[in-house]
Amino acid sequence: MIANQDLELLAGQYGTPLYLYDASTIRHQVETLKSLLKQAYPGDSLVAYAAKAYFSEGLSHKLAGMGVGIDVVSLGELDLALRGGFSPGVLHLHGNNKSEAELSAALEINAQAIVVDSLDELYFLEKLAARLAPNHKARIWLRVTPTVQGHTHAHIDTSGANSKFGLHIENGQAAAAVRYAQASTWLDLAGLHTHLGSQLFEPEIYREAIHQLYQLAQSENYPPREFSPGGGWGVRYTPADPDDHYAAWLEAVCGAVGEECSHLGWPLPRLVLEPGRSLVGRAGVALYRVGAQKTTPSGLRIVAVDGGLADNPRHALYQARYTALSVRQPEPAGSATRPARLVGKFCESGDVLIPEVLLPPLERGDLIAVPVAGAYQLSMASNYNMAPRPAVLWLDEQGVEVLQKREVPYESGWWMLPK
């Protein structure tokens, strides 16, 4: 049961694979972060959801009603944010290679911040602003890349000397951008931004990054009105992962900004945090049905389910770790449980969800639940092997809502598909 909803009944009605979001978990994460931020930071602040973690029109409406801001990286995300009820005044446009259409749309709505990622983009945006927004300056942040690196997979590390993201401090690009933006007639440099990567559990690297950004600001005599250390705080996917409570992260971030401003005699900026995974990750559960099972000559037990790489490519991309439970017997006797490799149904050897997980004896048709499935799964899902993307449900004590309908990409209709 999740939110008093029976998983077997939901799977029977909506089919599998099926993604479930628990409303109370998301509300709890939002309220906890906002409350801790208010306690730890005496200045103005904002929690802004990173839409790339997972977004749909249904979720957009839910989050807008919780009083958070929104980070978008495409026209599609921008459109869903506005349709969901987000104000342009809490919307930030990110991306390392924004199109003219994306920049123009952000200028047209007067977004809170266009987060400039390179000198090339800075010059291009200035020309667009002069032509398209003559009545107001383009409100920008500069994304700055410091020389710090967290312990995470290379594919989700966004700082360091060779990152494709941001204006690097090390080669002088960040300082040049600050000077240029401050002198521009068409640009309003509202703040500085950085993002160090994802699945980070080391609060001290945030302190070091903030120190480097404030050293940059001091060298250019620029007190930022707004400041964002990004998001990236980790989520506990398995019992072996570190604790993921927000307290250590907020203590480091809020303390560092306060110390830097006190040292320089500058006012506190508006502090903007950009969590994505940590707001929705643990709220999500993926449901699959067991199909074929086999044992290899080496004795490896293989359990195949009806989803996999197409709805969750994270293990294939960067060896993400998960656990799984049998819905029918989530806590079986220890002697009946043995290791298995949970694999998908797609024609790839890399279509593995969990290389090894303890599972009880299973039968064809049994339901498998994979927790902490709420982030960077559906947002990176594909139609590989012409697989339809799964349905997504919002589970509340009051009932069930469809956030996203299951795709049906087949024209002929001689077989039955779940609705």
C-alpha positions as CSV (number, residue, x, y, z in Angstrom):
1,M,0.0,0.0,0.0
2,I,1.1,3.6,-0.7
3,A,-1.1,6.4,0.4
4,N,-3.8,3.8,1.3
5,Q,-3.8,2.7,-2.4
6,D,-3.4,-1.0,-3.2
7,L,-0.5,-1.5,-5.6
8,E,-1.9,-4.8,-7.0
9,L,-5.2,-3.0,-7.9
10,L,-3.3,0.0,-9.4
11,A,-1.2,-2.3,-11.6
12,G,-4.3,-4.2,-12.7
13,Q,-6.1,-1.0,-13.7
14,Y,-3.2,1.0,-15.2
15,G,-0.8,-1.7,-16.4
16,T,2.9,-2.0,-15.9
17,P,5.5,-0.6,-16.0
18,L,3.8,1.9,-13.8
19,Y,5.3,4.9,-11.9
20,L,3.8,6.1,-8.7
21,Y,4.4,9.4,-6.9
22,D,3.5,9.7,-3.2
23,A,2.1,13.2,-2.6
24,S,2.8,13.3,1.1
25,T,6.5,12.5,0.5
26,I,6.9,15.4,-2.0
27,R,5.1,17.8,0.3
28,H,7.3,16.7,3.2
29,Q,10.5,17.2,1.2
30,V,9.4,20.7,0.1
31,E,8.2,21.8,3.5
32,T,11.3,20.4,5.3
33,L,13.7,22.2,2.9
34,K,11.8,25.5,3.1
35,S,11.6,25.3,6.9
36,L,15.3,24.5,7.4
37,L,16.3,27.2,4.9
38,K,14.3,29.8,6.8
39,Q,16.0,28.7,10.1
40,A,19.5,28.7,8.7
41,Y,19.5,31.8,6.5
42,P,18.4,35.2,7.8
43,G,18.1,36.7,4.3
44,D,15.5,36.2,1.5
45,S,15.5,32.8,-0.1
46,L,13.8,30.6,-2.6
47,V,13.6,26.8,-3.3
48,A,13.4,26.2,-7.1
49,Y,12.6,22.8,-8.5
50,A,15.0,21.5,-11.2
51,A,12.4,20.3,-13.8
52,K,14.8,18.0,-15.6
53,A,14.5,15.5,-12.7
54,Y,11.0,14.8,-13.8
55,F,8.3,17.1,-15.2
56,S,4.8,16.9,-16.6
57,E,1.9,19.2,-16.8
58,G,0.3,17.5,-13.9
59,L,3.3,17.7,-11.7
60,S,3.8,21.3,-12.7
61,H,0.4,22.2,-11.3
62,K,1.2,20.4,-8.0
63,L,4.6,22.0,-7.5
64,A,3.4,25.5,-8.4
65,G,0.8,25.2,-5.7
66,M,3.5,24.4,-3.1
67,G,5.1,27.8,-3.6
68,V,8.5,26.8,-5.1
69,G,10.3,28.3,-8.1
70,I,11.3,26.4,-11.2
71,D,14.4,25.8,-13.3
72,V,13.9,24.9,-16.9
73,V,16.3,24.0,-19.7
74,S,14.1,23.9,-22.8
75,L,11.0,25.5,-24.5
76,G,9.1,22.4,-23.5
77,E,9.8,22.7,-19.8
78,L,9.3,26.5,-20.0
79,D,5.8,25.9,-21.6
80,L,4.8,23.3,-19.0
81,A,6.0,25.6,-16.2
82,L,3.8,28.5,-17.4
83,R,0.8,26.2,-18.0
84,G,1.2,24.8,-14.6
85,G,0.9,28.2,-13.0
86,F,4.5,29.2,-12.3
87,S,5.2,32.9,-12.4
88,P,8.0,34.2,-14.7
89,G,9.3,35.9,-11.6
90,V,10.4,32.5,-10.1
91,L,11.6,30.9,-13.4
92,H,15.2,30.4,-14.4
93,L,16.4,29.3,-17.8
94,H,19.4,27.1,-17.8
95,G,21.5,25.3,-20.4
96,N,24.9,25.3,-22.0
97,N,23.7,25.9,-25.6
98,K,20.3,27.7,-25.5
99,S,18.7,28.3,-28.8
100,E,17.6,31.7,-30.0
101,A,14.0,30.6,-29.5
102,E,14.6,29.6,-25.9
103,L,16.4,32.9,-25.1
104,S,13.8,34.9,-26.9
105,A,11.0,33.2,-24.9
106,A,12.7,34.0,-21.6
107,L,13.2,37.6,-22.7
108,E,9.6,37.9,-23.7
109,I,8.2,36.7,-20.4
110,N,10.9,38.6,-18.4
111,A,12.1,35.5,-16.5
112,Q,13.7,36.0,-13.2
113,A,17.0,34.8,-14.6
114,I,18.6,33.7,-17.8
115,V,21.6,31.7,-16.6
116,V,24.4,32.6,-19.0
117,D,26.8,29.7,-19.6
118,S,29.5,31.2,-21.8
119,L,31.0,34.4,-23.2
120,D,29.6,33.5,-26.6
121,E,26.1,33.2,-25.1
122,L,26.6,36.5,-23.2
123,Y,27.4,38.4,-26.4
124,F,24.5,36.7,-28.3
125,L,22.0,37.4,-25.6
126,E,23.0,41.1,-25.4
127,K,22.2,41.5,-29.2
128,L,18.8,39.7,-28.7
129,A,17.9,41.8,-25.7
130,A,18.7,45.0,-27.6
131,R,16.4,43.9,-30.4
132,L,13.6,42.1,-28.6
133,A,13.4,43.6,-25.1
134,P,14.1,47.4,-25.6
135,N,11.9,48.3,-22.6
136,H,13.7,46.3,-20.0
137,K,17.1,44.8,-19.5
138,A,17.7,41.1,-19.8
139,R,17.9,39.8,-16.2
140,I,20.8,37.3,-16.0
141,W,22.9,35.2,-13.7
142,L,26.4,34.0,-14.7
143,R,27.0,30.3,-14.3
144,V,30.5,30.1,-12.8
145,T,32.6,26.9,-12.8
146,P,35.0,26.8,-9.8
147,T,38.0,24.4,-9.5
148,V,36.4,22.0,-7.1
149,Q,35.2,18.4,-7.8
150,G,32.9,16.2,-5.8
151,H,33.0,12.4,-5.6
152,T,30.4,11.3,-8.1
153,H,30.2,9.6,-11.5
154,A,31.9,11.5,-14.3
155,H,28.6,11.7,-16.2
156,I,26.9,13.7,-13.5
157,D,29.9,15.8,-12.5
158,T,29.4,19.4,-13.7
159,S,32.4,21.2,-12.2
160,G,36.2,21.0,-12.7
161,A,38.6,22.1,-15.4
162,N,37.1,20.2,-18.3
163,S,33.4,20.7,-17.6
164,K,31.3,21.7,-20.6
165,F,29.3,23.9,-18.2
166,G,29.8,27.4,-17.1
167,L,32.3,30.3,-17.2
168,H,35.5,28.9,-15.8
169,I,37.3,30.9,-13.1
170,E,40.6,29.3,-13.8
171,N,41.0,30.8,-17.4
172,G,39.6,34.2,-16.6
173,Q,36.3,33.8,-18.5
174,A,34.2,34.3,-15.4
175,A,35.9,37.6,-14.5
176,A,35.6,38.8,-18.1
177,A,31.9,38.0,-18.1
178,V,31.3,39.9,-14.9
179,R,33.0,43.0,-16.3
180,Y,31.2,42.8,-19.6
181,A,27.7,42.2,-18.0
182,Q,28.2,45.1,-15.6
183,A,29.1,47.5,-18.4
184,S,26.3,46.4,-20.7
185,T,23.3,48.7,-21.5
186,W,21.0,45.7,-22.2
187,L,22.0,43.2,-19.4
188,D,21.1,43.3,-15.7
189,L,23.6,41.1,-13.8
190,A,21.4,40.1,-11.0
191,G,23.5,37.2,-9.6
192,L,26.0,34.4,-9.7
193,H,25.3,30.7,-10.0
194,T,27.2,27.5,-9.8
195,H,26.3,23.8,-9.9
196,L,28.8,21.1,-8.8
197,G,27.1,17.9,-9.9
198,S,24.6,15.4,-8.8
199,Q,24.5,12.8,-6.0
200,L,26.9,14.8,-3.8
201,F,27.1,14.0,-0.1
202,E,30.1,16.3,0.8
203,P,28.9,19.6,2.2
204,E,32.4,21.0,2.4
205,I,32.8,21.2,-1.4
206,Y,29.9,23.7,-1.4
207,R,31.8,25.9,1.1
208,E,34.9,25.9,-1.1
209,A,32.9,26.7,-4.3
210,I,31.1,29.6,-2.6
211,H,34.4,30.9,-1.4
212,Q,35.8,30.9,-4.9
213,L,32.7,32.6,-6.3
214,Y,32.9,35.4,-3.7
215,Q,36.6,35.8,-4.4
216,L,35.7,36.4,-8.0
217,A,32.9,38.8,-7.0
218,Q,35.3,40.7,-4.8
219,S,38.0,41.0,-7.5
220,E,35.4,42.6,-9.8
221,N,33.8,44.7,-7.0
222,Y,30.5,43.1,-7.7
223,P,28.2,42.3,-4.7
224,P,25.6,39.8,-6.1
225,R,22.0,40.6,-5.3
226,E,21.1,36.9,-5.9
227,F,23.2,33.8,-5.4
228,S,22.6,30.2,-6.2
229,P,24.9,27.3,-5.3
230,G,22.7,25.0,-7.4
231,G,21.4,21.7,-6.2
232,G,22.9,18.3,-6.5
233,W,22.5,17.1,-2.9
234,G,22.4,13.3,-2.9
235,V,19.5,10.9,-2.3
236,R,19.8,7.6,-0.5
237,Y,18.9,4.9,-3.1
238,T,20.1,1.8,-1.1
239,P,20.7,1.1,2.6
240,A,24.4,1.4,1.9
241,D,24.2,5.0,0.8
242,P,25.0,7.9,3.1
243,D,22.4,9.8,5.1
244,D,20.7,12.4,2.8
245,H,19.1,14.8,5.3
246,Y,19.2,18.4,4.2
247,A,20.7,19.7,7.4
248,A,24.4,19.3,6.6
249,W,24.0,20.8,3.1
250,L,22.1,23.8,4.4
251,E,24.5,24.4,7.2
252,A,27.4,24.5,4.8
253,V,25.7,26.6,2.1
254,C,24.0,29.2,4.4
255,G,27.0,29.4,6.7
256,A,29.4,30.0,3.8
257,V,27.3,32.7,2.2
258,G,26.8,34.5,5.5
259,E,30.5,34.3,6.3
260,E,31.6,35.7,2.9
261,C,29.2,38.6,3.1
262,S,30.1,39.4,6.7
263,H,33.8,39.4,5.8
264,L,33.3,41.7,2.8
265,G,30.7,43.9,4.5
266,W,28.1,43.1,1.8
267,P,24.4,42.6,2.2
268,L,23.1,39.0,2.1
269,P,21.9,38.1,-1.4
270,R,18.7,36.3,-2.1
271,L,19.7,32.7,-1.8
272,V,18.2,30.3,-4.4
273,L,18.6,26.5,-4.0
274,E,17.8,24.3,-7.0
275,P,17.0,20.8,-5.8
276,G,15.4,18.3,-8.2
277,R,16.3,14.7,-7.3
278,S,16.0,15.4,-3.5
279,L,12.5,16.7,-3.8
280,V,11.0,13.9,-6.0
281,G,13.4,11.0,-6.0
282,R,12.3,9.1,-2.9
283,A,8.6,9.9,-3.6
284,G,8.7,7.7,-6.8
285,V,8.1,4.0,-7.0
286,A,8.4,1.9,-10.2
287,L,6.2,-1.2,-10.5
288,Y,7.1,-4.0,-12.9
289,R,5.7,-7.5,-13.6
290,V,7.9,-10.5,-13.5
291,G,8.2,-12.4,-16.8
292,A,10.8,-15.0,-17.7
293,Q,13.2,-16.4,-15.2
294,K,16.3,-18.5,-15.7
295,T,19.6,-19.6,-14.2
296,T,22.8,-19.3,-16.2
297,P,25.5,-22.1,-16.3
298,S,27.5,-20.1,-13.7
299,G,24.5,-20.3,-11.4
300,L,23.4,-16.6,-11.9
301,R,19.7,-16.2,-11.2
302,I,18.1,-13.9,-13.7
303,V,14.7,-12.3,-13.2
304,A,13.3,-10.4,-16.2
305,V,10.6,-7.7,-15.9
306,D,8.4,-5.9,-18.4
307,G,10.3,-2.6,-18.2
308,G,14.0,-1.7,-18.0
309,L,16.3,0.4,-20.1
310,A,13.6,2.3,-21.9
311,D,12.0,3.7,-18.8
312,N,15.1,3.7,-16.6
313,P,18.5,4.1,-18.3
314,R,20.4,5.2,-15.2
315,H,22.2,2.0,-14.4
316,A,23.3,1.7,-18.1
317,L,24.4,5.3,-18.2
318,Y,26.3,5.6,-14.9
319,Q,25.9,2.4,-12.9
320,A,23.2,3.8,-10.6
321,R,22.3,1.5,-7.7
322,Y,18.9,0.4,-6.6
323,T,17.1,-2.1,-4.5
324,A,13.8,-3.9,-5.1
325,L,11.0,-5.7,-3.3
326,S,8.4,-8.3,-4.1
327,V,5.0,-6.6,-3.6
328,R,3.4,-9.9,-2.6
329,Q,6.0,-10.8,0.0
330,P,8.2,-7.7,0.8
331,E,9.6,-9.3,3.9
332,P,10.1,-13.0,3.2
333,A,11.8,-15.4,5.5
334,G,15.6,-15.0,5.2
335,S,16.2,-18.6,4.1
336,A,13.8,-18.2,1.1
337,T,15.6,-15.1,-0.2
338,R,18.5,-15.4,-2.6
339,P,20.5,-13.1,-4.9
340,A,19.1,-12.3,-8.4
341,R,20.0,-10.1,-11.3
342,L,17.0,-7.9,-12.2
343,V,17.0,-7.3,-15.9
344,G,14.6,-5.6,-18.5
345,K,13.0,-6.9,-21.6
346,F,15.0,-4.9,-24.2
347,C,17.5,-6.2,-26.8
348,E,20.6,-4.9,-25.0
349,S,23.0,-6.8,-22.8
350,G,23.3,-3.5,-20.8
351,D,19.5,-3.6,-20.0
352,V,20.1,-4.3,-16.3
353,L,18.1,-2.6,-13.6
354,I,19.9,-4.1,-10.6
355,P,23.0,-6.4,-11.0
356,E,22.4,-8.1,-7.7
357,V,19.5,-7.9,-5.3
358,L,18.0,-10.3,-2.7
359,L,14.6,-11.5,-3.8
360,P,12.3,-14.3,-2.6
361,P,11.0,-17.1,-5.0
362,L,8.9,-15.4,-7.7
363,E,6.2,-16.4,-10.1
364,R,5.4,-15.0,-13.6
365,G,3.1,-12.1,-13.0
366,D,4.4,-11.1,-9.6
367,L,4.8,-7.4,-9.0
368,I,8.3,-6.0,-8.3
369,A,8.6,-2.5,-6.7
370,V,11.7,-0.4,-7.2
371,P,11.8,2.5,-4.7
372,V,13.5,5.9,-5.1
373,A,12.4,5.9,-8.7
374,G,11.2,9.5,-8.9
375,A,14.1,11.3,-10.6
376,Y,16.0,11.0,-13.9
377,Q,14.2,7.9,-15.0
378,L,11.1,9.0,-16.9
379,S,12.8,12.3,-17.8
380,M,15.4,10.2,-19.7
381,A,13.0,7.5,-20.9
382,S,12.8,6.5,-24.5
383,N,10.8,4.5,-27.0
384,Y,13.6,2.0,-27.5
385,N,12.2,-1.2,-29.2
386,M,9.1,0.9,-29.8
387,A,8.2,0.7,-26.1
388,P,5.5,3.0,-24.9
389,R,6.4,5.3,-22.0
390,P,4.6,4.2,-18.8
391,A,1.7,5.8,-17.0
392,V,2.4,8.0,-14.0
393,L,0.1,8.3,-11.1
394,W,-0.1,10.8,-8.2
395,L,-1.2,9.0,-5.0
396,D,-2.9,10.9,-2.2
397,E,-4.9,9.8,0.7
398,Q,-7.9,11.3,-1.1
399,G,-7.4,9.3,-4.3
400,V,-5.4,8.7,-7.5
401,E,-4.7,11.2,-10.3
402,V,-3.1,10.5,-13.6
403,L,0.0,12.7,-14.1
404,Q,0.9,11.2,-17.4
405,K,-1.0,8.8,-19.6
406,R,0.6,5.7,-20.9
407,E,1.7,6.1,-24.5
408,V,0.1,4.0,-27.2
409,P,2.4,4.3,-30.2
410,Y,0.7,1.5,-32.2
411,E,-1.7,2.2,-35.0
412,S,-3.3,-1.2,-35.4
413,G,-5.5,-2.3,-32.6
414,W,-5.8,-6.1,-32.7
415,W,-4.3,-6.6,-29.3
416,M,-5.5,-5.2,-26.0
417,L,-3.4,-2.7,-24.1
418,P,-4.0,-1.4,-20.6
419,K,-5.4,2.1,-20.4
